[in-house]
Structures are given as C-alpha cells and as structure tokens.
Amino acid sequence: MKQQQTKKNNHMKIQVFEVFSMAALFVALGFAIFGMSKTISDIDKAAISKTPDAILASAGVSEDKDVFLSVAYFDQKADECIDFYNENAWKAAENRQFEWTECKYFNKGLDQGIVDYQLDDKYLPVAKGGQLTSNRGLTDMNRWFNAVEGKSASYTGNLKLDYRSDIAEFSFYKNEFYPLDEVDFSNGDIANRDGHNHLFTMNFAVPFTALLSGQEKFEIEADDDTFVFVGDRLAIDLGGIHSAMPGRFMINEKGEVYAGVDTQDMAYTGITVDSEKGSIVRIFHADRDSDESVFKVRFTGMNLSVTDAKLANREDEGLQIAYDPTDPTYVAPLGETSVVKPDNTKGFILLVTVEGIMVIIFAILLSLSIRNMVRRKIAEAQK
C-alpha cells in the first residue's frame, strides 16, 4: 500500500514537472515571439537608413514601376564647316561647337577641364576656356542650356526611368537616343540627313536624401560631353566629343562622394553630403557629333524624391521625380522624399525565422532536460 502511495506521489510529481515544463515551453515561445517582433522592429528601423529596400514605400510602390522625370532639352543647329587655314581660324574654333562627322575638326576623346568645378548662380556649367585646342577653346556655353536665336531652341519632356524594387534601382538606357527627332528647329541641318536629330543638349536634376548606407551608387554612360554635379560641385567630368564612356560615383557612410570615369579608379571629389539635409544630382549632357547617341543613367540604393503626380504632358497619372525644372535652386527638403519605410517582407525574414527556431529548440531541450532530471531524481529516490 505504501509502495503504491509512493508511486502515486512520484507520478504526481512527474505530472507537476511536466506541467512546469510545458509552462516553461510556453514562456520560451512568448520570449521567442517577443524577440522576433523586436528583431522586426530593429531591422525595420535600421532598414530606413541602411538598406536599399527602403525605396518608394510611402508612395505606395512595392513593385516594379515606371518613374518619370522632367527634362529640359535644347535642339542645336549645326555650325558650318569652316576652312581653318585662314586668319580667323582660332575665332572660328571658339565659336563652332556642334558639328557633323564630315567636318572632322574636333579630336575625339575624353577632354576633362572644359567646365569649372562649380556651377554659376543660375546652376548652369561655366565654360572654363583655357587652351585653344579643338575642344577646350570654349569660352561661352550659353547656347548649350539656353535658347539662343538662330542657334538653339528649348523643349521640355519626360525621361522614363524603370524602377526595380528588388534591387532598389532606377535606370534608363537607350543606345539610339534621339529625343528630339520630332521637332522642327534643326530639321534642315545636314547633320540630320539620316532622319535623326543628332545635335542637342539636355539637363535634369534628381533630388535625394543621403542614407549614408555605403551602398548608394550612381552610374552614367554617354557619348560626348556629360557633366554630373552633386549639389553645385562637379563629381563626374566626361567632357569632350567621344564615343560612349562610363562614369560613376558612390557615397560612403561618412557622406563622402567618390567618383571615377572610364577605367579610372574612384577618388574623393571633395564633395560631402549631409544626411540631415536634402541634396541633388544635376546632369548636363551634350550630343555634339552625328556619329552616335547613347545615353544610360542608373541610381542604385539612393533615396530619391518621388511623388504621385499627374505628369505634365501625359494624360495618365503616375510617379514623378519631385523636381521643378523652372526652379534650379530647388532641393527636396527632408521629409518630402518617399523613402521612409522598408519592405517588411524582405531582408529580415530569414533572420527572424532562424532566431525563432533557435529559441523554440532551446525551450524544448530545456523542457526535456528538466523532465529527464526529475525522472532521474525520482528513480534514485526509489532505490
């Protein structure tokens, strides 16, 4: 009878410890859930400033989209082919800027130093002048980004960027880029006899707020003069009449802008962006030769200013880079940008799952360990 009572008591003890073990398991599960939610919250906050998933969320974009940006185009009339073997040769060299291939005057190749390091008070490039070589004799670039009677005419348009949400990338690429084929200003030029409008300039700007993630990157590729400014300082200099050539910059975690062109290594530009203030990328491009027209631009992991808007010369509504080309001083203020929240289905799922599984396994092992220990103690007591 006493032995039966002892067994009954031991069985009750085992049941009590089993209940205790189950309670411990549920407590561990509670901590696991709390840990997962905390992990989600922490990663969510970190993603706002550190991961490229944090793009376009407040504009309701969590998938691939087309995003438009406003562009100012300037159709340029071809300058005449001139006999440079005369007394006005150097003056002609300074004044002639846009030509067709048959003139064969300008030497082709990268020619850095055509423009000054800083934009002027109208936020336009300044011709640096300098040596009177085929490309560097420029002392006046007024017609490049202004309408000048008889030489250039202005047009507005939109450039459509493809947005890829999986890699946070805005991009445009066209290896036959002729945005002004339909305009009349230079239709009679010999440079356009193949049906394409070869000679033109363009400029646009893209406001952004620096994330300082170390992953922010900009790339461009174009033939002929291309100048990229961050704020009002020159970051990429692809001056000269040349075949398609790449340039790029990246922003490190200190906000320092490093840039390089063609095969050059990246080097510090002297430009630093502040994560507490809006900044802007300004792009100026000239197609001055009738051989080809290539244009490619890509923003990766950058917090661009995007807004819902009814596009200026389109009937449909869409997303647009929040920049007013009529106000060159515009810089998107902090808070206007749409990159404020990451995509919570990416980046942290694996981490959260692994953490939860590890906590649950630990709880189960702890429960089994306690149960086995109790059974051993009971077995020892019965001997």
C-alpha positions in Angstrom: 0.0 0.0 0.0 2.8 2.3 1.0 4.6 1.5 -2.2 1.5 2.3 -4.3 1.2 5.6 -2.5 4.9 6.4 -3.2 4.4 5.6 -6.9 1.3 7.7 -7.0 3.2 10.6 -5.4 6.0 10.2 -7.8 3.6 10.1 -10.7 2.0 13.3 -9.5 5.5 14.9 -9.2 6.2 13.9 -12.7 2.9 15.4 -13.8 3.7 18.6 -11.9 7.1 18.9 -13.5 5.6 18.1 -16.9 3.1 21.0 -16.4 6.0 23.1 -15.3 8.0 22.1 -18.4 5.1 22.9 -20.7 4.7 26.3 -18.9 8.4 26.9 -19.4 8.0 26.0 -23.1 5.1 28.5 -23.5 7.1 31.2 -21.7 10.1 30.5 -24.0 7.7 30.7 -27.0 6.5 34.0 -25.7 10.0 35.3 -25.5 10.6 33.9 -29.0 7.6 35.9 -30.3 8.7 39.0 -28.4 12.3 38.5 -29.7 11.0 38.2 -33.3 8.8 41.3 -33.0 11.8 43.2 -31.5 14.0 41.9 -34.3 11.5 43.0 -36.9 11.3 46.4 -35.3 15.0 46.8 -35.0 15.6 45.7 -38.6 12.8 47.9 -39.8 14.4 50.9 -38.2 17.8 50.0 -39.5 16.5 49.5 -43.0 15.3 53.1 -43.1 18.9 54.3 -43.2 20.9 51.2 -44.1 19.3 49.0 -46.7 18.3 49.6 -50.4 14.9 48.1 -49.8 13.8 51.4 -48.4 12.6 52.8 -51.7 9.3 54.4 -52.7 7.3 52.8 -49.8 5.3 56.0 -48.8 4.4 56.5 -52.5 2.8 53.0 -52.3 5.4 51.4 -54.6 6.5 48.0 -53.6 6.9 46.5 -57.0 8.5 47.5 -60.4 7.2 50.8 -61.7 7.9 53.5 -64.3 9.0 56.8 -62.8 9.2 60.0 -64.9 11.5 62.9 -64.5 11.3 66.3 -66.2 14.0 67.1 -68.7 14.9 70.4 -70.4 16.1 69.7 -74.0 17.8 72.2 -76.3 17.9 71.5 -80.1 21.2 72.7 -81.5 21.7 73.8 -85.1 24.9 72.5 -86.7 27.7 75.1 -87.1 29.2 75.4 -90.6 32.2 73.5 -91.7 34.9 76.3 -91.9 38.2 76.4 -93.6 40.5 76.9 -90.6 43.5 77.7 -92.8 42.8 81.4 -92.6 43.3 84.4 -90.3 40.1 83.8 -88.4 40.8 80.1 -87.7 41.1 80.4 -83.9 38.0 82.6 -83.6 36.1 80.0 -85.7 37.3 77.2 -83.4 35.9 79.0 -80.4 32.6 79.7 -82.0 31.9 76.3 -83.6 30.7 73.8 -81.1 28.1 71.5 -82.8 29.2 69.7 -86.0 28.6 66.7 -88.1 31.1 64.0 -88.6 32.2 65.1 -92.1 33.8 68.3 -90.7 36.4 66.2 -89.0 37.8 69.1 -87.0 37.3 68.1 -83.3 39.6 65.5 -82.0 37.7 62.6 -80.4 38.4 61.6 -76.9 37.9 62.4 -73.2 38.7 66.0 -72.6 38.3 67.0 -69.0 38.5 70.5 -67.7 36.1 72.1 -70.2 33.8 73.3 -67.4 34.5 74.8 -64.0 34.3 72.8 -60.8 31.3 74.9 -59.6 28.0 75.9 -61.3 27.2 79.5 -61.8 24.5 81.4 -59.9 21.9 80.0 -62.3 23.1 76.5 -61.6 24.5 76.0 -65.1 28.0 74.9 -66.1 30.6 77.6 -66.7 33.0 77.3 -69.7 36.5 77.2 -68.4 38.2 78.3 -71.6 41.9 77.5 -71.3 44.0 76.1 -74.1 42.7 76.8 -77.6 42.6 73.1 -78.5 39.8 71.5 -80.5 37.6 71.0 -77.5 38.9 73.4 -74.9 38.7 76.6 -76.8 35.1 77.1 -75.4 34.7 80.4 -73.7 30.9 80.6 -73.9 28.4 77.8 -73.3 25.3 80.0 -73.3 23.6 78.2 -76.2 24.1 74.8 -74.6 21.4 75.2 -71.9 19.6 78.3 -73.0 17.5 79.2 -76.1 19.6 81.4 -78.4 18.0 82.8 -81.5 19.3 81.1 -84.7 21.4 78.6 -82.7 19.3 76.7 -80.2 15.6 76.1 -79.2 14.3 74.8 -75.9 11.8 71.9 -75.4 10.5 70.1 -72.3 9.9 66.4 -71.9 9.9 63.4 -69.6 12.6 60.7 -69.3 11.1 57.4 -68.2 13.1 55.6 -65.6 12.5 51.9 -64.9 12.2 51.1 -61.2 13.2 47.7 -59.9 12.1 47.1 -56.3 14.2 44.0 -55.7 17.5 45.9 -56.0 16.2 49.5 -55.4 17.3 50.7 -58.9 16.1 53.5 -61.1 17.5 53.2 -64.6 17.3 54.4 -68.2 19.2 53.1 -71.2 19.0 53.7 -74.9 21.7 53.0 -77.4 20.0 55.1 -80.1 18.9 58.1 -78.0 17.3 60.8 -80.2 14.7 62.6 -78.0 14.2 65.5 -80.5 13.5 63.6 -83.7 10.0 65.1 -83.9 10.9 68.8 -83.5 11.3 71.2 -86.4 14.0 73.6 -85.3 17.0 71.9 -86.9 15.3 69.6 -89.4 17.2 71.1 -92.4 20.6 70.5 -90.9 22.9 68.3 -92.9 23.8 66.6 -89.6 20.3 65.1 -89.5 20.1 63.7 -93.0 19.7 60.2 -91.7 16.4 61.1 -90.2 17.7 61.5 -86.6 18.2 64.8 -84.8 21.8 64.3 -83.7 22.8 67.6 -82.2 21.1 68.5 -78.9 21.7 69.2 -75.2 19.8 68.3 -72.1 19.8 68.8 -68.4 17.8 67.5 -65.5 18.1 67.1 -61.7 17.2 64.4 -59.2 16.8 65.4 -55.5 17.7 62.9 -52.9 18.4 62.5 -49.2 21.5 60.7 -48.3 21.0 57.4 -46.4 24.8 57.0 -45.7 24.4 53.3 -46.1 27.7 52.9 -48.0 25.6 51.3 -50.8 24.4 54.5 -52.6 25.7 54.5 -56.2 25.1 56.5 -59.4 26.3 55.4 -62.9 26.1 57.1 -66.3 27.3 56.3 -69.8 27.1 58.6 -72.8 28.9 59.8 -75.9 30.1 63.4 -75.9 30.1 65.9 -73.1 28.5 64.8 -69.9 28.9 66.6 -66.6 27.4 65.4 -63.3 27.2 67.7 -60.3 26.3 66.8 -56.7 24.8 70.0 -55.3 26.7 72.6 -57.3 30.1 70.8 -57.4 31.4 68.7 -60.2 31.6 65.0 -59.4 31.9 63.4 -62.9 33.6 65.0 -65.9 33.1 63.3 -69.2 33.8 66.3 -71.3 34.8 66.2 -75.0 33.5 64.6 -78.2 33.9 60.9 -77.7 32.3 57.5 -78.0 30.1 56.1 -75.2 32.1 56.3 -72.0 31.1 55.4 -68.4 31.3 57.5 -65.2 30.2 56.7 -61.7 30.1 57.9 -58.1 29.3 56.4 -54.8 28.6 57.8 -51.3 30.3 56.2 -48.4 29.0 56.0 -44.8 30.5 59.4 -44.0 28.7 61.1 -46.9 31.9 61.5 -48.9 31.4 61.3 -52.7 33.9 59.2 -54.6 33.9 59.2 -58.4 35.7 57.9 -61.4 35.3 57.8 -65.2 36.1 55.2 -67.8 38.8 52.9 -66.3 40.0 55.4 -63.7 39.9 54.4 -60.0 37.3 56.1 -57.8 38.7 59.1 -56.0 37.4 61.6 -53.4 35.8 64.5 -55.2 35.9 66.9 -52.2 32.1 66.7 -52.0 30.4 65.6 -48.8 26.6 65.2 -48.5 24.7 65.6 -45.2 22.0 63.0 -44.2 20.1 65.8 -42.4 19.7 67.9 -45.5 18.3 67.3 -49.0 20.8 67.1 -51.8 20.6 66.9 -55.6 22.3 65.3 -58.6 22.4 67.6 -61.6 23.1 66.1 -65.0 24.2 68.0 -68.1 24.7 66.3 -71.5 25.5 67.4 -75.0 25.4 65.3 -78.2 27.7 67.4 -80.4 28.6 64.9 -83.1 26.5 62.9 -85.6 28.2 59.6 -85.2 26.1 58.1 -82.4 23.9 58.9 -79.5 24.0 56.7 -76.4 22.6 57.6 -73.0 22.4 55.5 -69.9 21.8 56.5 -66.3 21.3 54.4 -63.1 20.6 55.2 -59.4 21.0 52.3 -57.1 20.1 52.3 -53.3 19.5 56.0 -53.3 16.7 57.8 -51.5 15.2 59.7 -54.4 12.4 62.3 -54.1 9.4 60.7 -55.8 5.9 62.0 -55.7 2.5 61.0 -57.0 1.7 63.5 -59.8 -0.3 64.0 -63.0 2.5 64.2 -65.5 2.9 67.5 -67.3 2.5 66.3 -70.9 0.9 62.9 -70.3 -2.8 62.0 -69.8 -2.2 59.3 -67.3 -1.2 59.7 -63.6 2.0 58.2 -62.4 5.1 58.7 -60.3 7.5 61.5 -61.0 10.8 62.7 -59.6 9.9 65.7 -57.4 11.9 68.4 -59.2 10.7 71.6 -60.7 13.0 72.4 -63.8 11.8 76.0 -63.8 13.4 76.5 -60.3 17.0 75.4 -60.5 17.6 76.3 -56.8 15.1 73.6 -55.7 16.4 70.9 -53.4 13.9 68.5 -51.9 13.6 69.1 -48.1 14.0 66.3 -45.7 10.7 64.5 -45.4 9.4 65.1 -48.9 11.2 62.1 -50.2 9.2 58.9 -50.4 11.9 56.6 -49.0 10.8 56.4 -45.4 9.9 52.7 -44.8 11.4 49.4 -46.0 9.6 46.5 -47.5 9.0 44.3 -44.4 8.8 41.1 -46.4 12.4 41.3 -47.4 15.8 41.3 -45.7 14.8 40.1 -42.2 12.5 37.1 -42.9 15.4 34.6 -42.8 17.0 36.2 -39.7 13.7 36.2 -37.8 12.9 32.6 -38.8 16.3 31.4 -37.6 16.1 33.3 -34.4 12.6 31.9 -33.6 13.5 28.3 -34.4 16.6 28.5 -32.2 14.6 29.9 -29.3 11.9 27.2 -29.7 14.6 24.4 -29.9 16.2 25.8 -26.8 12.9 25.7 -25.0 12.1 22.1 -26.0 15.6 21.0 -25.0 15.3 22.8 -21.7 11.9 21.1 -21.0 13.2 17.7 -21.9 16.3 18.2 -19.8 14.2 19.2 -16.7 11.9 16.2 -17.2 14.8 13.8 -17.5 16.4 15.3 -14.4 13.2 14.9 -12.4 12.8 11.3 -13.6 16.4 10.5 -12.5 15.9 12.0 -9.1 12.7 10.0 -8.6 14.4 6.8 -9.8 17.2 7.4 -7.4 14.8 8.1 -4.6 13.0 4.8 -5.3 16.2 2.7 -4.9 
